[in-house]
């Protein structure tokens, strides 16, 4: 399954395409409650962590080498906003 999912991302699957599977309640519920398969939830969670890390690096004095989990966690809210606003 991992090889299939990796190929899906290589061929254009995006967080947006995964969000479209969730239906109209996506903005009002947590990731697992959005109606997505758990594997898609895990992929979105990984994307959110990566996006939060990008935000932390671009907005703070962190570098890729010095980024801490605490700094990444502080930026998860902004990553969720990007996800809900479909800014990827």
RAZIQUI-V364182 format. One record per residue. N is the residue number from 1. RES is the residue in three letters. SS is DSSP state (@ for helix, = for strand, . for the rest). PHI is phi in whole degrees, 0 to 359 (none if undefined). Layout:
# RAZIQUI-V364182
<<N:RES:SS:PHI> <N:RES:SS:PHI>>
This chain:
# RAZIQUI-V364182
<<1:UNK:.:none> <2:UNK:@:298> <3:UNK:@:298> <4:UNK:@:297> <5:UNK:@:294> <6:UNK:@:297> <7:UNK:@:296> <8:UNK:@:299> <9:UNK:@:293> <10:UNK:@:295> <11:UNK:.:257> <12:UNK:.:108> <13:UNK:.:294> <14:UNK:.:231> <15:UNK:@:305> <16:UNK:@:298> <17:UNK:@:294> <18:UNK:@:288> <19:UNK:@:296> <20:UNK:@:300> <21:UNK:.:289> <22:UNK:.:281> <23:UNK:.:86> <24:UNK:.:287> <25:UNK:.:267> <26:UNK:@:298> <27:UNK:@:279> <28:UNK:@:255> <29:UNK:.:225> <30:UNK:.:292> <31:UNK:@:307> <32:UNK:@:293> <33:UNK:@:272> <34:UNK:@:275> <35:UNK:.:84> <36:UNK:.:273> <37:UNK:.:298> <38:UNK:@:300> <39:UNK:@:295> <40:UNK:@:293> <41:UNK:@:299> <42:UNK:@:297> <43:UNK:@:294> <44:UNK:@:295> <45:UNK:@:299> <46:UNK:@:295> <47:UNK:@:297> <48:UNK:@:300> <49:UNK:@:296> <50:UNK:@:296> <51:UNK:@:294> <52:UNK:@:298> <53:UNK:@:294> <54:UNK:@:300> <55:UNK:@:296> <56:UNK:@:300> <57:UNK:@:291> <58:UNK:@:280> <59:UNK:@:257> <60:UNK:.:244> <61:UNK:.:270> <62:UNK:.:288> <63:UNK:.:246> <64:UNK:.:302> <65:UNK:.:283> <66:UNK:.:252> <67:UNK:.:297> <68:UNK:.:257> <69:UNK:@:302> <70:UNK:@:298> <71:UNK:@:295> <72:UNK:@:297> <73:UNK:@:298> <74:UNK:@:299> <75:UNK:.:255> <76:UNK:@:298> <77:UNK:@:301> <78:UNK:@:292> <79:UNK:@:295> <80:UNK:@:298> <81:UNK:@:298> <82:UNK:@:298> <83:UNK:@:297> <84:UNK:@:293> <85:UNK:.:273> <86:UNK:.:58> <87:UNK:.:260> <88:UNK:.:236>>
